[in-house]
Amino acid sequence: MKFWDYQANARKETRRLLLAFALAVLLLVAGVHGALVLAWWLMNSVLPMHLPYPAGFMAVNIGMTLFFILGGWWLETANLRAGGIKLAQRVGAREARPGSSHAEQRLCNIVQELCIAAHMPVPQVMVLARTSAINAFAAGWDASDAVVAVTQGALDYLNREELQGMVAHELSHLHEGDTRLKMRLAGMVFGLELVHHFGDTLRERRGLATLFGSAIMAVGWLGWLAGQVLKAAVSRQREHLADARAVQWTRSKHGLGGVLRKVLAEQTVQQAQRQHLTELDHPSVQHMLLVELATERWLGRYLDSHPPLAERVQRIYGRPMSPLPLVRIEMPPEPHAPKPILQPGPDTLAAQVDPFARHL
């Protein structure tokens, strides 16, 4: 896998999509004003008298639209600032217990090893003990509340190399600031949605308000839809970036590649048995998962926050690969870090007898 090229391309596409997102916001502001101008013209064509535009008509239209967009963005972002640990707890995750489980000891060791290699702070490690599917997510606004949560299914069915690939993918999201970026985009989309809701509320008041409300509602819906499509496109590029970064950090295509191939096998079984996983079916973490849950959407892949699994596997290996069978991993205990041996001496012996002796 040419991971350097894939990373550069993902960053370039992200910048292009963010520019398109900003342009969509500006077009929405202009579109609301244009729709209200058209509504005013239609009103004058119906009324027997011609009414001029009110003073500050354009300024009020633009100001109120920006108020809803930026106000909604601020409110939603403030709600999402609750913290990665609280978000993980909300979906049923708990802190990892390395002392009570060899699998969780292995997970904690892998997180620490990769954080040392990546020169980044160690996030809180958590486990979704009630989720049998292979999945994971990273969350957090900054290093103080960053968390990496892994499902029990990943601990049961992934070997050490594969778990390294999974953790490296999630650490890449934290390293690149993807969690903050996705939260900001989600807040902006919420602001675009508020414009649509304001038009809907105005339309219900009847009379001339129906005309103006319908105009705002139509333009607001188009802006919200454009924001959803662009947010999903940015998310897909960040997934490609995290995949490439995971291969770079682990220097193994079989790590993350093996995870995705096992998920392919898992999804095939779920589709055959018509199963639907609800443990991670939470809107706050859907876009943060390693693998998006299979759902039916109106615009199909345009609203998917993740690229298709087969496409991700082909990028990693350079060719299509078949699913891997799901086999529960039986592993030996993970080695603990050795404790330093104190050399006997007057200071160390005194400290061992009385920890305050060195200050006497």
Protein Blocks (a to p, Z undefined) as FASTA:
>chain_A
ZZklmmmmmmmmmmmmmmmmmmmmmmmmmmmmmmmmmmmmmmmmmpmbdcdddehklmmm
mmmmmmmmmmmmmmmmmmmmnojklmmmmnopacddfklofklmmmmmmmmmmmmmnopa
cddddddfkbmbdcdddedjblmlgccdddfklmmmpcfklmmmmmmmmmmmmmnommmm
mmmmmmmmmmmmmmmmmmmmmmmngpjllmmmmmmmmmmmmmmmmmmmmmmmmmmmmmmm
mmmmmmmmnopaklmmmmmmmmmmmmmmmmmnopacfklmcfklmmmpmbdcddddfklm
mlpcbdcfklmmmmmnopacddddddddddddddddddddddddfklmmmmmpmklmmZZ
